[in-house]
């Protein structure tokens, strides 16, 4: 099993963090008790710029239905670009993939997005569809793990994993809670696709050695959505970094130990971007410095947190710009609603 390629796609609308802060201050005006608090929150999330599905002035007044219709159209456009690029980079044809895994937590559609892309892209009529909703930030790593399960069972096949997260379309313009104010400064829009192939494929790639899922009981309110008449309302507990710091190190040690490895054997970390507090908690849990997570910090700075797509963006950046030496052990990992974590052991 191996990852053959990873590719991303972004909307056309790109804004600096300062431009977005100014837009929020104009919109909320006197309803914000202290505009400096918003500026401080946005300056502390480690984000310099983000991509949005719409021009910034188009968001006020959107209904849930209107926002979801934009999500459906934008998800198809970005998804097609990311998948086409990933297929090309893998040296494959559109008829080759035998399964299509689609993950998102920022919109809903039936037929789901991968079905619509089969029509648009001329993919195989016999392709197996696996749409996955609700895993949030962990879904990029979980999607790779589930795709690996598939090609392990069918080693003569390859699978597409597509993540599209258009977080801006979940904006709650009348929610002035701290959680929503943080989310307006942290999350962005984008798509990422990965091609996972079975052992029968000769193309070079990153070997998938093993995967592991860990669920943390009674943590449903740590992260997720509340669904209301106005759409998706963020659930974002301040406990997230504590859950990461408490669990990730021990879980990683068990996972690596099952394969005769320790953290010292890992030469490359491919981790979900989260936010500054989450990344620092991750560094603490793993006993590594900021340099070890440079790709995650860089992706956070350039595009914000893209939920499930973030870890796939870090993977793409690592494959294209930071590729380690052949034989290097690596771990791809993310955490998300449940609360849970997904770990993927790789070898370059």
C-alpha positions in Angstrom: 0.0 0.0 0.0 1.3 3.4 -0.8 0.3 7.0 -1.3 1.1 7.9 -4.9 0.2 11.6 -4.9 -1.4 14.5 -3.0 -2.8 17.7 -4.6 -4.7 20.8 -3.5 -7.1 23.4 -4.9 -8.3 26.7 -3.6 -11.1 29.3 -4.3 -10.2 32.4 -6.2 -10.9 34.8 -3.3 -7.8 35.4 -1.1 -7.6 37.7 1.9 -5.0 38.7 4.4 -5.9 38.3 8.1 -6.0 42.1 8.5 -8.5 42.5 5.6 -10.8 39.9 7.3 -10.5 41.6 10.7 -11.5 44.9 9.1 -14.5 43.2 7.4 -15.7 41.6 10.7 -15.3 44.9 12.6 -17.4 46.7 9.9 -20.1 44.1 10.1 -20.4 43.7 13.9 -19.7 47.3 14.7 -21.2 48.4 18.1 -22.4 44.8 18.8 -18.8 43.9 19.8 -18.2 45.0 23.3 -14.5 45.5 22.5 -13.2 45.4 18.9 -9.7 45.0 20.3 -10.6 41.6 21.6 -11.4 40.4 18.1 -8.2 41.9 16.7 -6.2 40.1 19.5 -8.0 36.8 18.9 -7.3 36.9 15.2 -3.7 37.9 15.7 -3.0 35.0 18.0 -4.2 32.2 15.8 -1.1 32.1 13.7 -2.8 32.8 10.4 -1.6 35.4 7.9 -4.1 34.8 5.0 -7.0 32.5 3.9 -9.0 31.5 0.9 -12.8 32.0 0.8 -15.5 30.6 -1.4 -17.1 34.0 -1.9 -16.1 37.6 -1.9 -16.1 38.7 1.8 -19.0 41.2 1.3 -21.3 38.4 0.0 -21.5 36.5 3.3 -23.9 38.7 5.4 -27.5 37.7 4.7 -26.7 34.2 3.4 -29.3 31.6 4.6 -28.3 28.1 5.5 -29.8 26.8 2.2 -28.0 29.5 0.1 -24.7 28.8 1.8 -25.1 25.0 1.3 -25.9 25.6 -2.4 -22.6 27.5 -2.7 -20.9 24.7 -0.9 -22.2 22.1 -3.4 -21.1 24.1 -6.4 -17.7 25.1 -5.0 -17.0 21.6 -3.7 -17.5 20.2 -7.2 -15.2 22.8 -8.8 -12.4 22.5 -6.3 -12.8 18.8 -6.0 -12.5 18.2 -9.7 -9.3 20.3 -9.8 -7.7 18.5 -6.9 -8.6 15.0 -8.1 -7.5 15.7 -11.7 -4.2 17.0 -10.5 -3.7 14.0 -8.1 -4.5 11.5 -10.8 -2.1 13.2 -13.2 0.7 13.3 -10.6 0.2 9.6 -9.9 0.6 8.8 -13.6 -2.9 7.3 -13.8 -6.0 7.7 -16.0 -9.5 8.7 -14.9 -10.8 5.2 -15.4 -8.2 3.6 -13.1 -9.5 4.3 -9.5 -11.7 1.6 -8.1 -13.0 3.5 -5.1 -13.8 7.1 -4.2 -13.7 8.3 -0.6 -15.1 11.7 0.1 -14.8 13.5 3.4 -16.3 16.8 4.6 -18.0 18.4 7.6 -18.9 21.8 6.2 -21.8 21.0 3.9 -24.3 18.3 2.9 -25.5 16.9 -0.5 -27.3 14.0 -1.9 -26.2 12.8 -4.4 -22.9 13.4 -2.5 -20.0 15.3 -4.1 -18.1 12.2 -5.3 -21.2 11.0 -7.2 -21.4 14.4 -9.0 -17.7 14.3 -9.8 -18.1 10.8 -11.3 -20.5 12.4 -13.8 -18.3 15.5 -14.4 -15.0 13.6 -14.7 -16.0 10.4 -16.5 -14.7 8.1 -13.8 -15.5 4.4 -13.9 -19.1 3.5 -13.7 -18.1 0.6 -11.3 -16.2 2.8 -8.9 -17.2 2.2 -5.2 -18.4 5.4 -3.4 -17.8 6.0 0.2 -19.0 9.5 1.4 -18.1 10.2 5.0 -19.5 13.1 7.0 -19.0 14.2 10.6 -15.3 13.3 11.4 -14.2 16.9 11.1 -10.5 17.6 11.4 -9.6 13.9 11.8 -11.2 12.9 8.5 -8.1 13.5 6.4 -6.1 10.9 8.3 -9.1 8.7 8.7 -9.7 8.8 5.0 -6.2 7.7 4.2 -6.6 4.8 6.7 -9.9 3.7 5.2 -8.5 4.0 1.7 -5.6 1.9 2.8 -8.0 -0.7 4.2 -9.6 -0.8 0.8 -6.5 -1.3 -1.3 -5.2 -3.9 1.2 -8.3 -5.9 0.4 -8.0 -5.2 -3.3 -4.2 -4.8 -4.0 -4.8 -4.5 -7.7 -6.8 -1.3 -7.3 -6.3 2.3 -6.3 -8.5 4.7 -4.5 -9.2 8.4 -4.5 -9.5 10.3 -1.2 -11.0 13.8 -1.6 -11.5 16.3 1.2 -13.4 19.6 0.6 -13.8 21.9 3.5 -15.4 25.3 2.9 -15.4 26.5 6.5 -16.3 30.1 5.6 -19.8 28.9 4.5 -20.6 27.9 8.1 -20.1 31.5 9.3 -22.6 32.5 12.0 -22.7 36.3 11.5 -24.8 36.9 14.7 -22.8 34.7 17.0 -20.5 36.7 19.3 -19.4 33.8 21.5 -15.6 33.4 22.0 -15.7 30.0 20.1 -17.3 31.6 17.0 -14.9 34.6 17.2 -11.9 32.3 17.3 -13.3 30.2 14.4 -13.8 33.3 12.3 -10.1 33.9 12.6 -8.8 30.4 12.2 -10.7 28.4 9.5 -10.4 28.7 5.8 -11.5 27.0 2.5 -9.8 24.5 0.3 -9.7 21.0 -1.1 -7.1 18.2 -1.2 -7.0 14.9 -3.0 -4.8 11.8 -2.4 -4.3 8.7 -4.5 -3.7 5.5 -2.5 -2.7 2.4 -4.4 -2.4 -1.3 -3.7 0.8 -3.4 -3.8 0.2 -4.4 -7.4 1.0 -0.8 -8.6 4.6 -0.1 -9.6 4.5 3.6 -9.2 6.8 5.0 -6.5 5.2 6.6 -3.4 5.1 6.7 0.3 4.5 3.3 1.9 1.6 2.9 4.3 2.8 0.5 7.0 0.0 0.5 9.5 -3.0 2.6 10.8 -4.6 3.0 14.2 -7.9 4.6 15.4 -8.3 5.7 19.0 -11.6 6.9 20.5 -11.8 8.9 23.8 -15.0 8.2 25.7 -17.3 10.9 26.9 -15.7 13.8 24.9 -18.5 14.6 22.6 -18.6 18.3 23.5 -14.9 18.9 23.0 -15.4 19.7 19.3 -18.1 19.5 16.6 -21.2 21.2 15.4 -24.6 22.1 16.9 -27.1 22.2 14.0 -29.7 25.1 14.2 -32.1 26.9 11.8 -29.1 29.1 10.7 -26.8 26.1 10.0 -23.6 24.8 11.6 -22.7 26.4 15.0 -19.2 25.6 16.2 -18.5 23.6 19.3 -14.9 24.3 20.2 -14.0 23.7 23.8 -10.9 25.2 25.4 -10.1 21.7 26.5 -8.9 20.7 23.1 -5.2 21.3 23.7 -5.4 19.5 27.1 -7.0 16.4 25.5 -4.1 16.5 22.9 -1.4 16.9 25.5 -2.9 14.2 27.8 -3.4 11.5 25.2 -1.3 11.9 22.0 2.1 11.0 23.4 1.0 7.8 25.1 -1.1 6.7 22.1 1.8 7.4 19.8 4.2 5.3 22.0 1.8 2.3 21.9 1.3 2.6 18.2 5.0 2.9 17.4 5.8 0.1 19.9 3.5 -2.3 18.1 6.0 -2.0 15.2 9.2 -2.0 17.1 9.7 1.7 16.9 10.0 4.7 19.3 9.4 8.4 18.7 13.2 8.8 18.1 12.9 6.6 15.0 10.4 9.1 13.4 12.2 11.5 11.1 9.1 13.2 9.6 5.8 14.3 11.2 2.8 15.0 9.0 0.3 16.5 11.5 -3.0 18.4 11.3 -2.5 22.1 11.6 -5.1 22.7 14.4 -4.1 26.1 15.8 -1.1 27.4 17.8 -2.3 26.0 21.1 -3.0 22.6 19.5 0.3 22.5 17.7 2.2 23.5 20.9 0.3 20.8 22.8 1.3 18.4 20.1 4.9 19.3 20.4 4.7 18.9 24.2 3.0 15.5 23.9 5.5 14.2 21.3 8.6 15.8 22.8 9.5 17.6 19.6 10.3 21.3 18.8 8.6 23.7 16.4 11.1 22.8 13.6 9.8 19.2 13.6 6.3 20.5 12.8 7.5 23.3 10.4 5.2 22.1 7.6 2.1 22.2 9.8 3.0 25.7 11.1 3.6 26.9 7.6 0.3 25.6 6.2 -1.5 27.2 9.2 0.1 30.5 8.4 -0.6 30.4 4.7 -4.2 29.1 4.6 -5.5 28.7 8.1 -7.1 25.5 9.5 -8.9 23.7 6.7 -10.4 21.0 9.0 -10.0 17.5 7.3 -8.1 18.9 4.4 -5.3 20.4 6.6 -3.3 17.2 7.2 -3.6 16.4 3.5 -2.2 19.9 2.7 0.7 19.2 5.0 1.2 15.8 3.3 1.3 17.6 -0.1 3.8 20.2 1.1 6.0 17.4 2.5 5.9 15.4 -0.7 6.6 18.4 -2.9 8.9 20.6 -0.9 10.3 18.7 2.2 10.6 15.1 1.0 12.7 13.2 3.5 15.4 10.6 2.6 14.3 7.2 1.3 13.6 4.9 4.2 12.6 7.6 6.7 9.9 6.6 9.1 7.0 9.0 9.4 3.7 9.4 11.1 0.7 11.2 9.7 -1.9 12.0 12.4 -4.9 14.1 13.2 -7.5 14.5 15.9 -11.1 15.6 15.8 -14.7 15.2 16.9 -15.6 12.2 18.9 -13.1 13.1 20.4 -10.6 10.8 18.6 -7.3 10.4 16.8 -6.1 8.6 13.7 -2.5 7.6 13.3 -0.9 6.4 10.0 2.6 4.9 10.0 4.5 5.8 6.8 7.9 5.0 5.3 9.3 7.2 2.6 
